[in-house]
């Protein structure tokens, strides 16, 4: 291509375009599930258990059923008769868990559905719940994963025989030799607490059963409908082609809207039974108490160090408290292995992993699922080792980081890191906070009786997962690999339309898709229309489709680019055949097909008209139309079920956070004085969107460190089931997160050089804990909990002094 033509090519990938979807959302023109109002629509409300563990002796709903406007009442007895329990990921005996969309025979956590009412309006449905009388026989409760393993612990699922849903041992390297060589062994019990992502939009489902076609349409804000679709299909005893999944705009997800397939099944059953559309809207109390909590994990960890700070090995017993039902679990029992050594060169890792049932809300893949817990543990023991060896938090990391010239780097679990410069990232983070200045300020504050500390957190954000990892848990599980689909069409007037297989929840997929297609087809992004949301009857999809696991920038974007390239090639081939020019020497620039010398100029609309409508001008042998469908699937292999090794995911974004905090000795309050973030998600399609994702992930983990935590009483009652008790920070509470720097080193494996971004790996959890510990080092106080309360620090200080 001549330099004259090159100068006219405008590239859109890499530009910080404002999000196209924001205009309709800001103007209130978005379409969320609650906005859907179908003719003759009824409304559902759910009666939930007030007990954490109890037999259901009887349910009397006669008063509710007799109320004017009540259409029907459903209980677990009908659910057991009409539906199947959901399939389980776990192998025997964990597969014996009987998990229905409603409690059958007994309840296992506070908030579990025990009955549902369908009525003419939502208020009447809610009022009718008060007329239902449930007789319970309370059973012993266990809310602690360690106690759940004791011989006399109450058993939640009798068919399993214990509270251990899955147990596995990972033995990488030679851990015993690592400890024989150690100069220092750090031994500690650590607790990673439960929290939520609190999306602005709660779970909502509208189900519409059509008796004539025997088709059930589910309008829902699920993040991965084509993955959980088989769960719904099995439960409702209905073939998947008779279930249509539709979503438009989704108000945040962060993983919490994966397990809502349980409610999709329940509302779908209600609609089928009453023969009318049924809508159910979750309240905030329901969302907090009975939706999805993040993994809660207890670690017993021993870490082996050399005196120079080298981390030689880790020996860990991990107890994952998965709550009352496995749902997406016990996948947490393997997904941590995607980041087994975190960002470090440690080769010897032994993990004895237990997935344990307790009488609490089920857990699921909340942002950074299973990985941020594991990496937080490694970050904690690194800080503890550094302090005992007389090193700073950043010094011990620099000595253990995987080097850039070692990339691609194969980890002990068989995962392959796809590039990056961890050392540069840490040094840049320290530069952004002006580390030397804060060291001086810290000493000055110490003389004044103030506690200032400097900390760092370094974590990976694995993305584009290999579903074959499930076979580590269950060798017979029928899923592996990962894929996404897309289609692109140029219609007969030259207009560009694209459809995705993702179900975005605010990540900006429409904007990103426009940029990718615009580059491939030589048009302006404003000329590209992207179908909003997802519809399984019209959008492309694969068995892995959805928006989760930091996958769109790699899988979805690549599939889209592949489809657009197919269309582009057909356009060029048509013009080449018509003009006698080699199509490989043609380009599409600003909506025109042009030759290198400028002699040939064909507007896109003219070529599109020929392709679709003026078929007599179409060259011999060309299929009419300009349409292409593409599927992108990386080459993944099955893991070794014995050694538990495989490349479990394709890409690895990473972040290094540096934090400066002050701890008030009178109250234990933590104030963030300075904060810096360095991220690398490979080639950025839209830097503005990347920045928003980086800030969002930082906010989520920072809130989990200092504000948000779920707490239960000994009898299984959630103590903070409203936003009056569950401390979600406001904008006024939040640090600015203004110091952000991107390295943008392209991925070695992603076709576009991109990596996923958004989950963040939980760096703030590590950085905040590191900084607090540094501030209180003179009192020899260690942080062993992921959630850090002022009262906890105050008590530690009081005891230490």
N, C-alpha and C positions, 0 to 999 in steps of 0.2 A: 504494500500500500504506500502511495506517495506521501511525502511529508505534508503536502497541501491538504490531502484528505485527513491525515492523522490530526492535524491542528483543529479540524472541525468536529472530531469525535469528543463528545462529552460523556464522561463516566459518572455513574450515579452511586455505585457501590463505594463506600468509604466516606460519603458525605453525610453531614449531620442534618438531614431533612427533618422538619417537624412532622409528627405523626399525622397521617391523613385521617385515621379513625377518630382522632381527638375532637374534631369539629362537631361530628354528630353527637358525641358523648357530652361535650360541654353544653351543647344546645338542647340537651335532653331528648335527643332523637335516637338514642340507642334502643336496642330491643333485647331486653333481658327476659328470662323465663317468666318472671312475675308479670311482665307486660303482655304476655300471651293470654288472650281471653277468647275462648271458643264458644260457639253456640251451645246452649243447654249445659253449660259447665257447672259442675258441683264442686264442693270443697271438702278437704279432709283435715282432720286433726288427730293427733296421736296421744293416747294415754300412756304415760311412762311409769316405770317402776319407781317406787320410793324406797325400795330395799336394794341392798347390794347383792344379797344372796338369799333366795327364799323359794320355797315351793309355791306354786299357784294352786291353791285349794279349790277356788271357784271364782267365777266372774259372772255377776248379775248385771246385765245391761238392759233389762226390761224397761226401766224408767226412761233411759236414754232413747231406746228404740221407739217408745211411744210419743216422744216429743214431736210436735208439728214441725215439719221441714226436715226431720232426720230421715235419710234414705236407707241407710244400713249401718250396722255395727259389725266389725270383724274382730275375731279373737284368734289366739294361737291354735285353738282346736281346728278351726277352718283352714288356717294357714298350713298346718301339718297335713291335712287331708288333700289340699288343692295344689300344693307346691312341693318341690324337692328342696332339701338343704343345699346350700351353696357348695360347689366343689372346693376341696382344700388343696393348697399347695404342698402341705407337709406330707411326707410318706407315713406309713404305719409307725406308731399308733396315732400320730397326730391327725391323720385323715379321718379318725373316728369322731371328730368334733361335729356335732349336728348344729349347724348355724343356719337358722331360718331368718326371714325378714321380720319376724316377730317372735317374742319369747314363747316357747312351747314347754309346758309343764313347770318350768322354773325360770327365775330371773337370775342374772349373773352380774349385773352392775346397775347402779342407780341411773335411771334414764333409759333403760332398755324398753322398747315398745311392748305393751301388753294388750292393747286394744286400739282400734281405729274407728273413727266415726266419719261417715260421709253425709253431708247435709247441703241444703240449698245455699247457705252462705257461710263464710268462715267463722263468724261470731257464734252462730248457732251450733256449728260443729264443736267449737271450743267449750261452749256452755254445756253441751251434752256430755262431755267428758266427766263433768262433776257429778253426773247422775249414775256413773258406772261404779259398782261396788266390787272390789277385789279383796278376796280373803287370802292372806299370805301365811305361810308357815316359815318363820325366819330360820335361816341356816347359819352356821358359823361363817365368818368373813375373813378373808386374807387379802391384805392390800400391800404386802411387802414381798418382793420376789424371793428374798432369802428365806423368809418364813414359809413361803409356798412350797419350798423344797423339803421342808421338814416332814418326818414320817407321819406325824399326826395332823398335818395340815388338811383343811377341808378341800375336797377334790371338786373342781368346777365341772369337768367333763368326765363322767363316769366311764364312758367308752374308751377313753385314753388310758385311764388307770392311774394317772398322776397329773401333776400340773406342768410337766415338762412336755411341751408341744414338739420341740426338736432339740437335739443335742448333737454337737459335732466338734471334732478336734482338728485344728489346723497346726501343722508342725512343719515350719519352713526353716531350712538351714540346720545348724547344730546349736541349739539354745544352751544345752548343758555346758558345752565347751566355751561359749561366750561368757557364762557366769564364772567358769574356772579362771578365765583370763582377766576378770574384772578387778579394778582397783576400788571401785565404789559400787554398791548395790543400793538403789532407792526402792523402798518397799512402801506401798501406800494403798489405802482403800479410797476410791473416788466414786462420786455419785453424779450422774448426769440426769438433770430433772426434766419433767414433762413441761411442755408449753404448747401453745397453738400459734398459728399464723394469723388468725382473726381476719379473714377476707371481709371486705365491706359487704359483699353479698353473701347471705347464708345459702344453704342448700335449698333448691326449689325444684319441684317436678310437676309437670303437667302431662298426664297420661290420657290418651284418646284411643279407645278401642273401637274398631269398625267391624261389626258383626258380619256384614256382607262379604268383606274380603278377608275376614279373620286376621286383620292386621292391627298391631298395637304400635302407635306412635308415641315415643317418649321424648318430650321436650325437657331437657335437663341440663344443668351446668356441670356435667361430668368432664373430667380432663382427659380421659382415655376410653371413650365409649366402645371402641372396637376391640379393646383388650378385655374389658370387663363384660362385654356383650355376651360372651359365652357363659359367664356366671349367671347373668339374667336369663339367658335362653334355657339353661339347665333348670334353674329354679322355677320358671314359669311353664316348663314343659312345652315350649313353643320354639319352632325352628327359627334360626337367626334371620332368615329372609323375610319372616313375618313380623319382625321388630324393626321399626325405623327409629334411628337416633338423630335428634335435631338439637343443635344449640346455636344461638346467635352470639350476642355479647355476654361475657362472663365477668363478673365483678371480683376478680382475684381468685386464686386457688391455692398456690404454694404447696400443692400435694394434698390439701385437706379435702379436695373434691374428687378424689379417686374412690374412696370407700362409700360414697353416696349411692353406689349401685344397689345397696341394701334398700334404700328408700325408693329408688326407681322401680325395684321389683315390687315393693309393697303398694305403691300408688298405681302401678300397672295392673296389679291384681284387683285393686278396688275398681278401677275403670272397667275392667273386663266383667266384673260381677254386677255392676250397676248399669252397664251398657251406656254410659255417658262419659264425657271428658271429666276428669277429676284433677284438681289442683291442690298441691300441698306446699305451704311456705313455712320454712323452719324459723323459729324464733331465735333470738340471740342466746337465751338461756339453754335451749335445746342444742344449739351449735356448740356451746362451750362444754356442756355436760356429756353429750352423747354423739358427737360427730366424729372427729379424729384428733387424737393427741399425738405428739411427737414421741419417738422412742425414749423410754426411760431406761437407763442402764447403770448397773453397779459394776465397778471394776475392782478386782484385786490384782494389782500389778506389781511386778518386780522388774526393774530396769538395771542393766549392767553397763557400767561406764569404765573407760580408761581414765587415768588421771588428767590427760590432756583434753577431756571432754567428749571423746569419741563414744557414741552410743553403740554398744556391741550387740545387745540383744534385749528382747522383751518377752516376759512370760506373764500371761494374762488369763484370769478367769473372768468371763463376762456374763452377767445375768441380765438378759433383756426382758423387762417387764412389758409384755405385749397386751395386757389387759384381758378382758373376758373372752374375746374371740380372736382367732388368728387373722381373719380377713386377709390383708395383704401379706401378713406374716406367714411363715418365719423367714421371709426374704431378707429381713434385717440381719439374719444370721450369716449371710454371705456377702451382702453388698458392701460392708465395711472393708472387705478384702480388695476392693477396687483401689483402695488407698492404704494398703497394709503398712507400708513404711512411712506414710505421709510424704514429705519432700526430702527424706533423709536416706542415707546409704546403708542403713542398718539391714543386715541380711538374715539375722536369726530371730524369728518371731514364732512364738507358740501361743495359740489362743484356744482356750477351752470354753466353748460358747453354749449357753443355754437360752432357749426361748421359753419363757415361763408365763403361765396364765395367772392372773389375779382378778379380784373383783373390782376392776376399774374400767373406765371407758377404753375400748379397743384403740390400739395405736395404728399408725399408718405412715406413709411416706411424706412426712412434712419436710419442707425445704432442707436439703442436705442429708436426706434420709440415710441413717445408719453410719454415714461417713463422718459427719461432724462430731458425733459422739466419740468415735474412735480416734480421730485426729486431735480432739480436745484432750483426750487422755495422754496421747504422746506429747503434746505441747506442755501439759502440766508436769510430766516427769522430767522433761528437758529442763524446765525452769528450776525444779527441785534439785536436779543434778548439778546445774550451773551454780546455784547458790552454795552448795556444799563443796564444790570444787573451786570456788572463788572466781567464777567467770560471770560475765554479764549475760543476760538472755540472748542478746544478738550474737555475742561471741560464740556461744555453744552451737548456735544454729549455723553460723558460717563454717564451723569446723565439720558439720555433719551433712550439709546440703549436698544433693546430687549436683554435679557440675554440668555446665552446658555442653562441654565436649564429650560427656558420657551419654548424651542423647542420640538416638532413642535408648531409653534405659529400661531394662527388664527388672521388675520387682520380684521379691521372693514368691509372691502369689501368681506370677506369670503374666501380670499386666505390663503393658509397654507404654511408658510415658513418651509423649509426642513432641518434646522440645520445650525450650524455655531457658531462662537465666535467673535462677532463684537468688543467687548471690547479688546480682545487680539490683534485683527487686528489693531485697532487704536494705542494701546500702542507700538506695534512693528513698526508701521510707524513712530511714534515720536522718537523711539529709532534709527531707521535707519538714520534719518536726524540729530541725536544728538541735540534734542530740546533745552536742557539747554545751550549748546554752542551757538546756534543761538539766544537765548534770550539775552545773554551777547553781542553778535556781534550787535544785533539790537540796544541796548542801546548805545554802542560805536559809531555806525554809526549815531545815532540821534544827538549826540553831535557834529558830524562833518558835520551836515546838510544833511546827506544821509537818504533815506527812505527804510528801510528793513522791510519786513513783513513775518509772518509765518501763513500759512493757512492749512486747512484740507478739504477734500471732502469725503463723505461716501455715496455710492450708491449701489443699487442692480441691478443684471442683470437677470431678469426673463427669463425663457426659457421653451420650450416644451408647447406651448400655447394650450388652450382649445378653439376650434372654436365656442363652445357654447356661448362664450362671445359676439359674434355678435348679439345674441338674446336679449341682453340688448338694443342694438340699434334698432333691428328689430325682434320682437318675431316670425315672420314667416320665417326668413331666414333659408334655408334648409341645414345647416351645424352645426356640433357639434363635440366635442372630438378632438382627434389628433392621427395620426398613421404614421408609416413608414413600408416599406417592404424591404426584401432582399432575395436573393437566393444564395446558395452555392452548388458547384458541385465538386466532385472528379472524373476525367475522367478515362477511362480504362487503362491509364498508370500511374495513381496515382498523376496526376497533379491537383492542386487545383485552382478553378476559383470562383470568387465571383462577384456579381452584386448588386449595390445599387440603391435606389430610389431617391437619392439626386442629386442635380445639383450644385456641389461645384464650388466655384470661387477663389480657392487658399487656402482653409482651411486645406488641407492635408488629405482629406478623404481616398485617396488610401493607404497612409502609415498607418493610423489608422486602416483601415479595414484589412490590412495585419497582423497587430499585434494582433487584436482580433481573427481572423480566425486561425492564427498560434498557439495561445494558446489553442484554442478549439480542434484543430486537431493534436496537437503535432508535428508540423513541423516548419521549419524556415520561417520567413516572405518572404524571397527571393523565396520560393517555391510557393507562392500564387500570382496569377494574378487577379487583380481587373479591371473590365471593365472600360475604361476611359469614363467619361461623362455620359450622359443619352440618352436613345432612348426609346420612349414609345412603340415601337413595339418589344423590346427585354428585356428591363430592367423591374424589378418588380416596381410597384408603387401602391399608394393608392390615394384617393381623396384629401389627405392633403400633398402629397409629394413635396419636394423641400428643398432648403437650405436657411433658414430664421429663425428668432425668436429663435436663439441659441438652436437648437433642435437636431442636429445630434448626439452629444455625448450621448444623452439619447435615443431618438427614433430610429435613424438609427443604432447606435451601438448595441442597445439591439436586434433589429430585426436581425441584422447580427449574433450576438452571438447565438440567438435562432435557426437560420437556420443551423449554423455550428454544434450546439449540436445535432440537429436531424440527420445530416450526421454522426457525431461521434458515436452516439448510434447505428445507423444501421451498421456501420463498426464493432463495438464491438459485436453486436448481431450475425452477420454473422460468425465471428470467434468463438464466444461462441458456436453457434449451430454446427459448424464443429468439434470443439474439445471437446465438452461436458463440457466446463468451464462456470461458471456463468459469463455472460458478464459484470456484475457490478464489477467484480474483475479484469477486464482487463483495460489497459490504452494504449494510443498512445503516445510514446515517441520517439523523433527524427525520425519520419517516420516509426516506427514499432509498431505493436500491441504486447504487452507483458503482461504476467501474473505477479502476485506479486512475485512469486518464480523464475521467469526467465525461466521457463520450456517451455512456449509457446512464440514463436517469429515469427511473420508474417509481412513481409514488406508491407507497405501500397499499393504499386503498385500491389502486388499479390492479395490482397483482392479486389482492384478495378477491376482487370482483371476478377476475378470470378463474381463480381457484374454486370459487363457490358457485358462480352464476353463469359466467360467459364461457361455458365448457368447451365450445367449439375452438376456442383459442388455446385451450390447455394442451400442452404437448402430449404426444402419444405415450401411453403407458403410465401417465400420472394419475394417482387417485385424487378425485376432487376434494376440495376442502383444505383448510390450514388448521389442523388440530393434532396435538400429540399428548400422549400419556407416558409418564416415566415413573419408574420405581428405582430408588437407590438403596442398596443393601451392602454394607461393608462385608469383607470376608472375615467372618468369625468362625472359630472352631468350637467343638464341644470341650468343656473342661474335663480334666481327669478327675473322676469322682473319688478316687482313692487319695491322690496327692492334693486334690482340690486346687489345681492350678489351671489357669487359662487367661487369655486376654479378655477380661470381663467388660471392658468398655474401650472406646476408640480414642477419645480426646481428654486432655487434662488442662483446663484453665487453672490458674493459681493466683492467689492473692497474698500479699504481705501487708499487715496492718501494724502501725506503731501508735501507741497510746501514751498519753501523759495524764495522770489523774491526781487528784488530791483527796485524801480521806480525812474527814472531820473527826477528830478523836472524841469529841463530845457527843456525837450522834451516830457515827458510823456511816454518814452519808458520803457517797462517792460523786465527785464532780470531775467531768472531763475537761482538762485544760487545753489539750492539743490532740489532734488526731490526723493520721495520714494513711492513705490507702494506695498501694501500687498493685495493679492488676494486669494480667495478660491473658486475653481470650483469643489470641491469634489475630487473624485479619478481621477487622471490624467492618461489618456491612453498614452500620449506622452508629457512629460514635456517640451521638446524643442519646440513643436508646441504650447503648451499653452503659453509659454513665448512670442513667436512671436505674438500670438493673443492679449496678454495683452499689449504689446508695441504698437501694431497697434491701438487698441482702445484708448489708452492713447494719441497717436499722433493725432488721428482724433478729439477728444474732445479738446485737447490743441490747435490745429489749429483753431477750431471754436471759442475758447475764445479770441485768440490774432491775428489771421490772416484772416480767411475766413468768409465772410458774403456776402449775396446778398442784393443789394440795388436798389430800384426803384425810378424813378422820379414821380412827381405827375401825369403825363400823362401816366404812366404805362410802361415806357421804362426801361429795365434793364440796369443799369449803368456799370456793370462789367461782360460782356458776353464773355470775352476772358481771357486767363491766364496772359495777360499783365495788366489787371485791377483786376481780381479776384485773391487775394493774397494767392496763395497756397505755403506754406513753403517748402523749399528745405531741404536736409539733413544737409546742413551747418547751417540752422536756428534752428534745432531741438535739444532739450535737449537729453542727452544720455539715460535717463530712465534706468540707470544701477542698481539702488538699488531696486531690486524686491525680494519679499519674498512670498512664497506660504504656506498656512496653510494646505490645503488638508484634510479637514474634510469631510468624505463621506456623500453624500446625504441620507436622511432618506427614500426617496421614489423611487429614481432611482434604477432599478434592478442591475446595475453595480456600483452604488455609485457615478456616474458621474453627472455633471451638464454642461449646456452649457457655453461657454466662447467666448468672442470676442467683444460683443457689449459694455461691460464695464460700462454702466449706466451713463457715462458722468462725472465721478469723477473729471477729470481735470478742467471742467468748474466751478465746485464748489470750488475746492482747489485753483485755480488761483485767482478767485474773492475774496475768503476769505483772501488770502495772501496780495493782493493789498489793500484791505480794512484795514487790520491790519497795513500795511506800512503807510497808510495815516490817521490813526485814530486821530492823533493830529489835523487834519484839519476837522474832523467830516465828511469825505467824504464816501458816501455809493455807492455801485455798484448795479445798478438796471437793467443793460442790460447784456445779456449773452455774447455779443461781446464787447470787451473792446479795444477801439482805443487809441493810444497815444494822439491824439488831444483832445479826450474827457477828459482824465486825466489832460492834461495840462490846459485845460479851467477850470476844477473844482479846480485845485490848484491855478490858477490865481485868480479865484473868491473868494476862501477861504482866500487867503492872502491879 
